[in-house]
Amino acid sequence: MSANELSLSELESLARQENVHGKTVDCLLALQSDDEEVRTWAAEALSGSIEPTADEEEEMAGLLETVLYEGEDGESWSPLDADQLYWTATMLGRLPLIDPSTTKVLQELAGSKSATLDAAARRARSVVGRLGE
């Protein structure tokens, strides 16, 4: 486990709290864990208690861009990549406003024709549509 990786017990604790700020990126990164329980609790926390902040936008956008472009090179994304893209788009969508450069990356995801990224692309389209871009 790396220094910034959340443990299973930390993720379980976060999932049981309300309005958790400052842990969005850590939870998004936990979605790439080798441990299925860690991934499950990360998704649980992201689905309810995690509230992204504007301060986290740049790092979330960077994560979205990195995962999207790395898979794009070989036109291949793993199911874990797809989950991470889906949840990153979801978290960005919870912000009231996002930077135009973030919107651009969301638009690229929204335009993906990959079957693996279908859910993530639909979520990105929803976020872009809500923002009126």
C-alpha positions as CSV (number, residue, x, y, z in Angstrom):
1,M,0.0,0.0,0.0
2,S,1.5,3.4,-1.0
3,A,1.6,6.3,1.4
4,N,-1.5,8.0,0.0
5,E,-3.6,4.8,-0.5
6,L,-6.5,4.4,1.8
7,S,-6.8,1.2,3.7
8,L,-9.9,-1.0,3.7
9,S,-10.9,0.2,7.2
10,E,-10.4,3.8,6.2
11,L,-12.7,3.3,3.2
12,E,-15.3,1.6,5.3
13,S,-15.2,4.4,7.7
14,L,-15.5,7.0,5.0
15,A,-18.5,5.2,3.5
16,R,-20.3,5.4,6.8
17,Q,-19.8,9.1,7.2
18,E,-21.6,12.0,5.6
19,N,-20.3,15.0,3.6
20,V,-16.7,13.9,3.5
21,H,-14.4,16.5,1.8
22,G,-10.8,16.2,0.6
23,K,-10.8,12.4,0.0
24,T,-12.2,12.2,-3.5
25,V,-9.0,11.6,-5.4
26,D,-7.8,9.0,-2.8
27,C,-11.1,7.1,-3.3
28,L,-10.8,7.4,-7.0
29,L,-7.3,6.0,-6.9
30,A,-8.5,3.1,-4.6
31,L,-10.6,1.9,-7.5
32,Q,-7.4,0.6,-9.1
33,S,-6.5,-1.5,-6.1
34,D,-5.7,-5.2,-6.5
35,D,-8.1,-5.9,-3.6
36,E,-11.7,-6.2,-4.6
37,E,-13.0,-5.3,-1.2
38,V,-11.0,-2.0,-1.3
39,R,-12.5,-1.3,-4.7
40,T,-16.0,-2.1,-3.4
41,W,-15.7,0.2,-0.4
42,A,-14.2,3.0,-2.5
43,A,-17.2,2.8,-4.8
44,E,-19.5,2.8,-1.8
45,A,-17.8,5.9,-0.4
46,L,-18.0,7.7,-3.8
47,S,-21.6,6.8,-4.2
48,G,-22.7,8.4,-1.0
49,S,-20.5,10.2,1.5
50,I,-17.7,11.7,-0.7
51,E,-18.4,15.4,-1.7
52,P,-15.7,16.7,-4.1
53,T,-14.4,20.2,-3.7
54,A,-13.2,22.7,-6.2
55,D,-9.7,22.3,-4.8
56,E,-9.8,18.7,-6.1
57,E,-10.9,19.5,-9.6
58,E,-7.5,19.8,-11.2
59,E,-6.3,16.5,-9.7
60,M,-9.5,14.7,-10.8
61,A,-9.2,16.2,-14.3
62,G,-5.6,15.0,-14.5
63,L,-6.7,11.5,-13.4
64,L,-9.4,11.4,-16.0
65,E,-7.1,12.6,-18.7
66,T,-4.3,10.1,-17.8
67,V,-6.6,7.1,-17.7
68,L,-8.5,8.1,-20.8
69,Y,-5.3,8.8,-22.9
70,E,-3.3,5.8,-21.7
71,G,-6.1,3.5,-22.8
72,E,-6.6,5.4,-26.0
73,D,-3.0,4.7,-27.1
74,G,-3.9,1.0,-27.5
75,E,-7.6,1.5,-27.7
76,S,-7.9,-0.7,-24.7
77,W,-9.2,0.0,-21.2
78,S,-9.6,-2.5,-18.4
79,P,-12.9,-2.7,-16.5
80,L,-11.0,-1.0,-13.6
81,D,-10.1,1.9,-15.9
82,A,-13.8,2.1,-17.0
83,D,-14.9,2.3,-13.4
84,Q,-12.4,4.9,-12.5
85,L,-13.4,7.0,-15.5
86,Y,-17.1,6.6,-14.6
87,W,-16.6,7.7,-11.0
88,T,-14.2,10.5,-11.9
89,A,-16.8,11.9,-14.3
90,T,-19.4,11.5,-11.6
91,M,-17.4,13.4,-9.1
92,L,-16.6,16.2,-11.5
93,G,-20.4,16.3,-12.2
94,R,-21.0,17.0,-8.5
95,L,-19.1,20.3,-8.7
96,P,-21.2,23.4,-9.4
97,L,-18.7,24.7,-12.1
98,I,-15.7,23.2,-13.8
99,D,-12.8,24.7,-15.8
100,P,-13.2,24.7,-19.6
101,S,-10.1,22.4,-19.8
102,T,-11.8,19.8,-17.6
103,T,-14.9,20.1,-19.8
104,K,-12.8,19.4,-22.8
105,V,-11.5,16.1,-21.4
106,L,-15.1,15.2,-20.3
107,Q,-16.2,15.9,-23.9
108,E,-13.5,13.5,-25.2
109,L,-14.7,10.8,-22.9
110,A,-18.3,11.5,-23.9
111,G,-17.4,10.9,-27.5
112,S,-15.8,7.6,-26.9
113,K,-17.1,4.7,-29.0
114,S,-15.5,2.0,-26.8
115,A,-18.0,-0.6,-25.5
116,T,-15.9,-0.9,-22.4
117,L,-16.3,2.8,-21.7
118,D,-20.0,3.0,-22.5
119,A,-21.2,3.8,-18.9
120,A,-18.4,6.3,-18.4
121,A,-19.1,8.0,-21.7
122,R,-22.8,8.2,-20.9
123,R,-22.0,9.8,-17.5
124,A,-19.6,12.3,-19.2
125,R,-22.3,13.2,-21.7
126,S,-24.7,13.8,-18.8
127,V,-22.2,16.0,-16.9
128,V,-21.4,18.0,-20.1
129,G,-25.1,18.4,-20.8
130,R,-25.8,19.6,-17.3
131,L,-23.1,22.2,-17.6
132,G,-24.5,23.4,-20.9
133,E,-21.3,22.9,-22.8
